[in-house]
Amino acid sequence: MTLINLKTYMLGTFLGIIPLSLTYAWLGAAGKQALSGGDRLPLVLALTMFSGLSILPVAWRKRGGGRGEGGMGNE
């Protein structure tokens, strides 16, 4: 089905999905707290983390860490 082995797939999934999923959950909880009149600092930190994780792939590719146009290697 694919040329990617299971270990590479699992590592890519962990590094690509888990951090943003945790950040989304944190952002939702912090947003609810801020809208309820609570502390806004966790919301600012969650937004900063979300922004940083969102920009990371672009910065990685500009730095030369990407593997080509599609990101899948040289097919």
Secondary structure, DSSP 4 states (H G I P E B T S, - for coil): --SS-HHHHHHHHHHHHHHHHHHHHHHHHHHHHHHTT--SHHHHHHHHHHHHHHHHHHHHHHHT-S-SSSSS---
